[in-house]
């Protein structure tokens, strides 16, 4: 009977310990557990459909995670489906900032309060890009714009420097008065990589796009190098730059810029930069876009009235 009493006593003590009635160490463990930190604020940054949608999301997700920690704010990346949407969302304050293409920035700056912050610097210290005009080597086209007459041209969008403004400016420089009538067909692909591939696949005879995207595709598809030849290059303009609304909280703007310009000094920052194919960020200032404003003036473009959506 004594053995049974001892056994019953031990069982009772064990149960009491399990339900937390007499085990102090259980209480201590619970107190040590940190509840998950909930960030109340959100900073929404938009990106443009320059490349494949899934590729874009993959590139920018680590940056959002890094900035969320640094700013102690939920940084959300929003992929827009058109170049015109970026102005609408800035104007309506549904986004706090965006990675602007150079001409898109010039147009938006002319009619909305935005401030450039910084842009990625890629390997080889590349933070600018050039527009390029290209064709297949077997197309018979040359640098002489007269050989382009009656051909099919693949462009990106009317609100892109490389994919529309530069080829228009280039043909005007060489005496072509009507861009639209010089070509048999104008194809708008919506992205730079699609414009390049359409020429490579023979769906267009000539195309225009951003050289940085072209070089990236070359590294991934060596066959492009054998088939595509560049006919013309533009002046350099700033690569896609992160710009924010002018009325964004000053402390947030300052911390955002500081975080971007210093992220190459931390392991987490380096990982986020690697996803962007970048080595660091550098500050972007408004005057860097003046060369593009001059190009627009040469084309008699009023940046305050030029439509964000022209054919779409």
FENDALIN-V711243 format. One record per residue. PSI is psi in radians with two decimals (* if undefined). OMEGA is omega in whole degrees, -180 to 180 (none if undefined). NEAR is the number of other C-alpha atoms within 12 Angstrom. Layout:
psi,omega,near
PSI,OMEGA,NEAR
PSI,OMEGA,NEAR
This chain:
psi,omega,near
-0.65,179,7
-0.69,179,8
-0.72,-179,9
-0.73,180,10
-0.74,-180,11
-0.75,-180,12
-0.78,180,13
-0.72,180,14
-0.78,179,14
-0.71,180,14
-0.76,-180,14
-0.77,179,16
-0.68,180,17
-0.77,179,16
-0.72,179,15
-0.66,179,16
-0.74,-177,17
-0.64,-178,16
0.08,172,14
0.31,-177,17
-0.38,-176,15
0.16,-179,15
1.76,-178,17
-0.54,-177,15
-0.51,178,14
-0.71,179,17
-0.69,179,16
-0.75,-180,11
-0.75,-180,12
-0.68,-180,13
-0.47,-179,11
-0.31,-177,10
2.14,179,11
2.22,177,9
2.61,180,8
2.37,-179,6
2.22,-179,11
2.08,178,13
2.19,-176,14
-0.52,-175,12
2.63,178,16
2.39,175,23
2.04,-176,32
2.16,-180,31
2.23,-178,36
2.66,174,41
2.71,-175,42
2.76,-179,40
0.99,-177,34
-0.58,-177,39
-3.03,176,33
2.38,-175,23
-0.82,-178,22
-0.60,177,13
-0.73,-180,18
-0.83,-180,27
-0.73,-179,25
-0.67,-178,22
-0.69,-171,25
-0.23,-178,34
-0.80,179,28
-0.58,178,27
-0.75,179,39
-0.73,180,37
-0.73,180,26
-0.83,-179,31
-0.55,177,35
-0.73,179,31
-0.78,-176,23
-0.64,-177,25
-0.12,-175,27
0.76,-177,22
2.53,176,23
1.86,178,23
2.07,-176,32
2.28,176,28
2.19,-179,31
2.06,-180,29
2.03,180,31
2.62,-175,30
-0.05,179,21
2.74,-180,32
-0.50,-180,38
-0.44,-176,33
-0.49,-173,30
-0.69,178,41
-0.76,180,41
-0.77,-175,25
-0.56,174,28
-0.81,-179,34
-0.72,-178,23
-0.03,178,15
0.56,175,25
-0.18,171,23
2.73,-180,32
-0.38,180,38
3.13,-179,44
2.75,171,45
1.80,-175,43
2.37,165,43
2.79,-171,43
-0.83,-178,48
-0.61,177,43
-0.66,177,49
-0.82,-179,50
-0.77,180,44
-0.78,-178,35
-0.71,180,37
-0.55,-178,32
-0.28,-176,22
0.10,178,21
2.76,-179,26
1.70,176,24
2.71,-179,35
2.24,175,34
2.52,-179,37
-1.16,-176,34
2.90,178,36
2.71,-179,36
2.58,173,38
2.09,-178,30
3.07,178,26
2.47,-178,19
0.25,179,13
0.66,180,17
2.02,175,25
0.01,175,30
2.97,176,30
2.94,176,31
2.58,169,34
2.52,178,42
2.60,172,41
2.30,-169,46
2.88,178,44
3.02,173,41
2.58,-179,31
-0.45,-178,22
0.21,-176,17
-0.38,-177,25
-0.02,179,20
2.59,-180,28
-3.04,178,22
-0.28,177,22
2.00,-175,18
-0.32,178,28
-0.45,178,19
-0.18,-179,21
-0.15,-177,32
2.27,177,25
0.20,-179,20
2.96,176,29
2.23,-179,30
2.34,178,40
2.08,178,42
3.07,-178,43
-1.11,-177,40
2.64,-178,41
-0.20,-179,37
0.43,176,41
2.51,177,44
-1.02,-175,48
-0.63,-173,52
0.18,175,48
-0.98,-174,42
-0.80,-180,41
-0.88,180,43
-0.63,176,47
-0.81,-179,40
-0.70,-177,34
-0.78,180,34
-0.63,177,31
-0.68,179,23
-0.60,-178,19
0.43,168,17
0.10,179,15
1.96,-174,23
-0.62,-179,16
1.84,179,18
-0.83,-176,30
-0.67,-177,22
-0.18,-179,18
-0.41,-176,24
2.60,177,28
-0.63,-178,18
2.37,175,22
2.15,-177,32
2.12,175,31
2.03,-173,31
-0.38,180,33
-0.33,178,34
2.75,-177,38
-0.75,-179,40
-0.61,179,38
-0.64,178,33
-0.72,180,44
-0.79,-178,51
-0.52,179,35
-0.60,176,32
-0.75,179,37
-0.68,-178,33
-0.03,178,21
0.19,179,23
-0.29,175,25
2.72,-178,32
-0.51,-176,39
2.68,-177,48
2.94,178,54
2.42,-178,53
-3.07,-179,50
2.35,-177,48
-0.55,-180,35
-0.68,177,34
-0.68,178,33
-0.79,-180,39
-0.64,178,27
-0.76,178,22
-0.62,177,26
-0.74,-179,22
-0.49,-179,13
-0.44,-177,13
1.47,-178,19
-0.45,-179,15
-0.49,179,16
-0.69,-177,27
-0.57,-179,22
-0.42,-171,15
-0.43,-173,22
2.41,177,35
2.44,-180,31
2.29,-178,31
-0.49,-178,28
2.66,177,30
2.53,-180,26
3.11,169,32
2.88,179,27
2.46,174,26
2.78,-178,39
2.46,174,41
3.01,-179,43
2.13,-175,44
2.45,175,42
2.13,178,40
2.61,-179,44
2.84,175,42
2.47,-179,36
-0.45,-178,21
0.14,177,20
2.52,-180,23
2.25,-175,15
-0.69,-180,14
-0.69,179,12
-0.77,179,28
-0.79,-179,27
-0.76,-180,21
-0.65,178,23
-0.84,179,38
-0.79,180,29
-0.74,-179,22
-0.73,-180,31
-0.77,-175,39
-0.25,-178,28
0.00,-172,26
-0.38,179,32
-0.11,-179,25
-0.03,-180,18
2.60,179,18
-0.72,-180,14
-0.69,179,24
-0.70,179,30
-0.65,178,24
-0.70,178,25
-0.68,178,30
-0.68,-180,35
-0.68,179,26
-0.49,179,26
0.06,-175,29
0.66,-177,28
2.83,178,30
-0.37,178,30
3.09,171,33
2.63,174,38
2.67,-179,31
2.47,175,30
2.35,178,32
2.70,-173,22
-0.67,-175,25
-0.32,179,19
-0.29,-178,25
0.05,-177,32
-0.59,179,21
-0.57,178,22
-0.62,176,35
-0.65,177,31
-0.69,178,23
-0.71,178,32
-0.70,179,32
-0.66,177,18
-0.50,-179,20
0.13,-179,26
0.65,179,17
2.21,173,24
1.85,-174,18
-0.30,179,27
-0.28,-176,20
-0.22,-178,16
2.26,-175,24
2.40,174,24
-0.48,177,27
1.94,-176,20
-1.09,179,15
-0.11,-178,15
*,none,16
